[in-house]
Amino acid sequence: MSKAKHILLFGAGKSATVLIEFLGKVTRKNQWICTVADMNQEAIEAKTSGFETLRAKAVQLTDDLARKTLIAEADVVISMMPPALHHLVAKDCLALKKHLLTASYIDPQIREMEKEIAAAGLLFLGEMGLDPGIDHMSAMNMIDHIHAQGGKINTFKSHCGGLVAPESDNNPWHYKISWNPRNVVTAGQAGAIFKEQQHTQKKEYLDMFRNCGTVNIKGLGPLAFYPNRDSLSYIPVYGLTEADTFVRTTLRYPDFCTGWQKIIEAGLTSDETIVNTDGLSYADFLKTRLAANHIALDTDLLKEQFVFLGLNDTTLINKGAQPVSTVLQQLMEEKWKLEKGDKDMIVMLHEIEYTLNGKAHSVQSELIVKGDDELRTAMAKTVGLPLGIAATLLLENKITLRGLHIPILPAFYEPVLEALAEEGVRFEETEL
């Protein structure tokens, strides 16, 4: 009797909830095994209960022996750990000859392993989540189709955002946290570079949320967008050197951008500014930062937003010396948490203008996914399902490519997009 195929998942946080459930169903159906490893045994057991093919294992990822022991037992490894830890997993996967899937950008340490990964006959597939991930697959599906007809793409704009669903939107920021809150705090800090009308454009952090552009989404109204880090690096990846305009952006409700611009101007996202929080209330913390940076809350919206965030909250912080960004994150996690029954929402929109047979064309592809509740979130679905589907296709020999990749090739995006549609993650394409 052949040995049961074995999937190893590192990480059981917010974004892993739907993935764990998906792996439970897949392993039960195929009589495979899946080990879910994270630091908190109790939390993993709660997420894996109900599936006899799922095993919960408490482990510190930095424990070399424990990590290697788990990887040695697996056929394919999925890492949903913080990106800085992926290289530890990758190093062991290469040494022990195991396939690796992550939702994160491929970092330089893993990029250095590229030749060895290919020589070992392994697949290391990065950027296999939502953004990056589903954005690549859906965009390349459109781009390859237009190019196959002989079309020339002039404009490519890709927008994606994790938002609160309208039915759960009850605060003046129009935002609730459904993923890593640290990433919300640091959003935009690296600035952005993109291409517009054949010219390279740069946007600095201090201006990132000022004068945001907008797109109209049917049933949602206008959404604001700000550019993502380095769009230019994806021009050759997508094969779009012909495009006059190329930009990848993040979506938010417009009022969020207004308030977050003031957060930045008040220095509240700084890791360098340290405050002594002993005996300091959240109210005094916010008022001091606003005053120190001469920030006036000069509209009713801004007043309402900062009161909601804690401008009148007399709770004492009492956590010693802390970076102001950490205190802000604590406030956000409390004030912007998904309450019981709340739904989040993922919106993705690709806008392409192209020329075919001398005629101008425009096409849009739109994805809207809502969460089921505060645990089975849209974010968890769209980050986790591509990884689970790719792992399944790999073990079923339906993905046979090897080497270091992101999912921009038909061998990846065709079967994964088809499987995502079956899970309710489906794009609607419109010719304008």
N, C-alpha and C positions, 0 to 999 in steps of 0.2 A: 504494500500500500504506500502510495507516494505521500511525502510529508506535506501537511497543509501549508498553503502560502500564508505569509506573515507580513502584516503592515505594522510599522512602528510610527506612532505620532508623538512628537515632542511638543507639549504645550496644550493646555486645556482651558485657556482663558476665554474672554468674551466672544472672540471671533471663531472659536472652535466648537461652539455648541452644536450647530447644525451639521458640521463635518463629522463629529463623533456619532451623531444619530445616523447619518448616511453610512458611515463605515460599519456601524452595528448591523444595518440592514444588508449591506453588501456581503459582509463576512458570514452572516447567517445564511444567506441565499447560496453562497458558493462554498460554504464549509471551510472558510479561511479563519485566521486569527488576527486580531488587532490588539496591540498593547498601547495604552494611552499613558504617557509618562509626564508627570509634572511634580511640583514640589509638595502640593497639598493632597495627601491621600484621601481625605474626607471629601474634598471638592471633586476629585476625579471619580471616586466611587459614586457620587451623586449623579454625575453626568453619564456614567457607563452602565448604571443599573438598568435592568430590563433586557440586556443583551448578553447572552451566555458566551458569545464569541469575543467580547471585549474584556480586556484585562487592565486593571488599574495598577499603576506602579509609581510610587513616590520616589523621586530621584532629584538630586541636584545636578543640573546639566554640566556643571564645572567639575564634577566628580569623574575623573578620567576612566577609572575602572568600571564604575556603574554604567556610564554612558557607552563604553565600548562593548560591555557585556550585552546590553540591550540591542545595540546595532548589529552585533554578530548573529543574533537570532532572527533578524528580519530579512525580508527580500527587498522591500522598498521602505524608505524612511521619509516621513513628512515632518518638516520642522516649521512650527508656528511660534518659535521662540523669538525674543527680540533679535533684530538683524545682526547686532554685534556678536551674537553667539553662534550664528550659522556656520562660521568657519570651523568651529570645534567639531560640529557634526559632520561637515563636509570632509574634513581631514580624515576622520574615522571611516566615513563611507567609502572614500577612495582606497584607504588601506585594506578595508575588509570587503571591498568590491560589492557595494550595495548602491542601488539607485537612490537619488535624493530629489525631493520636490519641496520648493518653498514658495511663499507668496511675496517674498521681498525682492528688491532690486539686487542684482548680482554685484557683490562687493569685489574690490580689487584682489583680496586674498583668495577668493574662489576663482576669479578670472585667471589668476596665475596658474591654477591647476588644469586649465583647459586641455592642454595636450595630453596630460596624464589621464584625464577623465575619458577622452576619446580612445586612447591606447588600451585602457582597461575595459572597453566595451560597455561603459556605463552611461546612463542618462542622468544628468543633473539638470533639472528643469526649474528655472527661477521665474519670478514675475508671473506667478500662476495663481493670482488671487482676483481681486476686483480691479483695482487701479494701483499698481500694474497687474494686468492679467486679462480680464474680460474686455477691457478697453483695447488691448492689442489684438485679441482674436476677432472681435467684431469689426474693428477698423480694417484689419488686413483682409477680411472676408469681402468688404466693400472695395477696397483698393485693388485687390487682385482681379475682381470681377470687372471693374472699369478698365484696367490695363489690358485684360484679355480681349476686350472688345476694340482695343486700339484708342481708348480715351486718354486725354492728357489732363491731369488734375492740377488745377490752378490754386485752389484754396482748400485747406484741411484744418478744421477746428474740432477738437475733441474735448467735451466737458463731462465732468463726473463729480457727484457730491453725495455724501452721506448726510441726510436731513431728517427732521422729525416729520412724520406724516401729518397732514392737515388736521385730522381728527384728534391728534394728541398734541397739537401745537397750542400751548396755553401760557407761554411766557414771552416777554417783550424782546428776547433775543431770537426767538423762533429757532431754537437749537437745543438739542439734548444729546448727551454723549452715548454713542453706541459702539465705540471702539477705543483704542488706546488714548487716554486723555492727554498724555504727554505730547502726542503728535498734534493735538489741537493747539496746545500752548506754543509749540515751535513752528507752526505752519507759516510759511513764507519767509522765515528768517534768512534763508540762503539767497533771497532775491530771486529774480526770474529773468530768463533770456529766451526770446522767441523771434520768429520771422514774420514781418507784416509788410505786404506790398514790396517785396524784394529787399527790404531793409531789416537789419538786425536791430531788435528793440530790447532794451534792458529796463527792468523795474526794480528799484531798490526797496528794501524791507519797509522803510518808513513811509513809502507811498503805495505799498502793496494793496491795501484795502481802501484806498482813496480813489474815487471815480471809477468804480468797477463797471465793466460792461454788463449787459443783460441779454438773456435769451428768454423767449416765451415758450413755455411748456403747456400743452393743452391740458386744461383742468387745474393747473397750478398757478398760472399767471407768470409774471416776470421773476426770473431767478438771476441773481448776480453771479459774476464769475471773476476770478483772479488767476493770473497765469501760474502754472507749475514750474518750479525750478528750471531745469534745462530742457526746453523743448527741442532745441537744435540737434541734440545728440540722437534724437529719434528720426530725423529726416533721412539719413542713410539707412537706418534700420527698417523704416517703412518703404524705402525705395522711392522717396518723393523729392528728389533734388529738383524736379521740374516745378514744384509748387512755389508760387509767389508769397503765399501766406501759410504758415504752419505754426499752430499753437495748441498746447494741451493745458487745460484749466481745471480749477476746482469750483464747484457750485455751492452757493449759500443763498439763503433768503437775503434780500437787500438790506434789511435793518441790521442783520448780523454784521455786515461789513462796516456799517456806520459806527456801531458800538466798538467793534474790534479795533478799528483805526485809533480810537481814543485809548483803548487798552495799551496799544503799542506806544503811542505818544506819551502815556503816563509811565512808561518803562516797566510795566507790570509783567512782561515776559522775559525780563533779564535774569540770567543765571549768575551774573557777576555781582549784582547789588544784593547785599546780605542785610537782613533785619533781625533784631532780637525780638522774638515774638512773645517772650515771657511777659505777662501782664498786659499784652497788646490785644485789643479787640479787632475783629475783622473790619468794623466800621472805621476805627482809627487808622488801621493799616491802609485802607483804600483812600481815606481823606488825606492822609499824609503823602501818599504817592501822587495823588492828583495835584495837591498844592505844590509839592516839590518840583513838579514839571509844568506848573502853570496851566493846568488843563481845566477849562470851564465846561461844566455840563449845561450847555446853553440852549438845549431844546428839551421839550417834554419827553421825547423818546429817550434821549441819553439819561435824563434823570430817572426815568422809569427803569431803564436797563440796569443802572448802577445800584439803585435801591434793591432791585431783584437780586443782584449779585451779592449784596451784603453791606451796602453803604450805611444802613441803620442797624446792622447786626452787632449787638454788644457782646456776643460770645467771645471769650478769651481764647486766643490761639494756643499759647503756652507750650510751644514746641522748640524753645531755644532759638539759636541762630539758624536762620533759613534763607535760602535765595528767595527773592520776591516771586519768581516764577513758580516755586514749589507751593507757596501760600496761595497764589492764584489758582493753581491746579486743585488744591484742596477745596477751595470755594466752588470751583466749577463742578467737581465731582459730586458735591453735595447739592448745589442749586440746580444743576442741569442733568440730574440723573433721570433715567427712564423709570417712571413709577409703574406699579403693577398694572398690567393691561395696556401700557403705552406701546405705540407702534412707531418704528423708525421707517425711513424710506430711502431707497437708492434711486438716483436719477442719473442716467447717462445719455448723452446726445452727441452724435457725430454729424458735422455739417461739411458737406463736400460740394465744391463747384468744379465742374470739369467741361472740357470741350471734346465733342465726338462728331466726326464727319462735318466739321465746320460749324456745328451748332453748340450753343451754351446750355448746360444742364446743371440742375441742383438736386441733390438728394440728401435726405436726413434719415438717420437711424436712431431710434429712441427706445430706451429701456426704463421702465419704472417698476420697481419691486418694493413691496411693503412687508414689514416684519409681521409675524403672527402675534407677538407679545414682547415683553421686555427682555426675554431670554432668547427666543427664536427670532432674532432680529434679521432685517434685510441685509445688514452688514455681515452678520454671521453666515447667511445663505450665500451671498455673492463672493465672499472671501474664501469660505470653506469648500463649497461644492466643486469649483474647478479643480482643487487639489484632490478631493476624493474621487472625482470622475477620472482624472488623469492617472491616479494610482491604480484604479480598477482597469482602465484600458491597457496600462502597462503590463499588469499581471495577466491579462487575457491575451497578450501579444497583439493587441490592436493598435498599439503605438510601438513601432520598432526602431525609430530613430535613436541614435546614441550620440553622446557628446554633451557639451554644455550649450544649452539653448534657452531662449524665451519663446513663448508660444505664438510666433509670427508665421509659421509655415502651415500649409493646408493639412499636413499629417497630424498636427496638433489641433488646429482650430476647428476643422470640419467635424470630427467626432465629438469634441468637447462641447461645441456650440449646440450640436444636435441633442446631446444628453442634457445640457442645461435647459433647453427648451422643454424637454420632458419633465423637468423639475419646476417649471413655471418661470424660468428666467429666459424671457423671450423678447427679442427686438422687433419693433415695427418700423418698416422702411417706407419712406414716402418720397416720391418724385415730386418736386415743386414746379 
